[in-house]
Amino acid sequence: MYRITLIPGDGTGPEISEATKRVIEATGIPVEWDVQEAGIDVFEKEGTPLPQRVIDSIKRNKVAIKGPVTTPVGTGFRSVNVTLRQILDLYCCLRPSKTFKGVRTRFDAVDLVVIRENTEDLYAGIEFAKGSEDAERVIHLINDLTGKTIRPDSGISIKPISVYGTERIARFAFEYARKNKRKKVTAVHKANIMKYSDGLFLETARNVAKGYPDIEFEDRIVDNMCMQLVQKPELYDVMVLPNLYGDIVSDLAAGLIGGLGVAPGANLGEEYAVFEPVHGSAPKYKGLNKVNPLAMILSGVMMLRHLGEFQAAERLEKAVASVIEEGRNVTYDLKPAPDDPTAATTSGMADAIIGKLI
Ligand code: NAD
């Protein structure tokens, strides 16, 4: 019996979580869900969006699947997602982007894997609010050290990138490539401008690459990478990126395969694994039973593989592929027009997938 932490999340999270729970149960694997609420509604009730019980549950069960959680923009609590990744040292964010037959996209056969460093960079959460005493001290110190002038009305975010953090994510990328019979790893950076952070990322990735002569290695500057991806995604395979670029490029890659509705992800560390869709809580659709559950269901497929349930993963993925290819019981985002009256509901799509499970 697998005991898995299930975090339904908020916004449309609970709807897609329910759909995911049902299809995973329908594969027949023995699972007991340890349901843990987190997010904006919990913040109102418990004073924190991420109570300790949620973290304890993941630490107990080692594996979790989560729906998206809203993060207020600019003010309010810190992102639950970022906090979880840091507390559990989920240093790798793995986001495969593969086209399913039947999804309307500009490209037919995209098959990319984004491997994003998950704990450092501008997402480290080291920030100083404009006008605060700390910001003033930091600005003075930096102005003294560099001879440059940071304006006193500036907010500051710090971008740390370490050899340790880069080595382990680069190693993960090469090991992943080897294990999954991939041919190439591309390191993505802006080392021409940020010589000491992105430069270190590139240099470290290059050093790690020397240990994997069987895998091709190259690097790209992030802006060029974005352009290349929308022009010729077939040239790329596995990409390894610092946190911020990884976040942005994984949405771009999701766009290439038909949108956020079909883009799954995993946050992985040495000890714990948390599976979640790339997309957010899409709050404007909350409670409408409308959004696409596939990104979370496909995160569930990744989870099944992580658990060693390869057959169940394969069966579920095939059922998903078949529902998409048929195109009948799919949500609005996979229909030719978003207002298509024949669009399936979230739960309806889950039913169709269950119906295809053999
Ligand atoms: P979002 O991903 O929630 O939604 C953007 C748009 O993408 C939606 O309006 C919708 O058109 C489409 N979309 C998203 N998910 C879809 C689905 N399952 N099916 C069909 N269409 C879908 O991004 P946002 O609006 O920028 O963020 C909303 C909230 O989610 C924010 O508070 C943000 O911080 C949070 N967020 C959370 C996570 C996470 O929990 N891991 C990730 C990203 C954003």
Residues whose N, C-alpha, C, O or C-beta is under 5 A from the ligand:
A	BS01	NAD	G67 P68 V69 T70 T71 P72 N81 L260 G261 P277 V278 H279 G280 S281 A282 V291 N292 D333
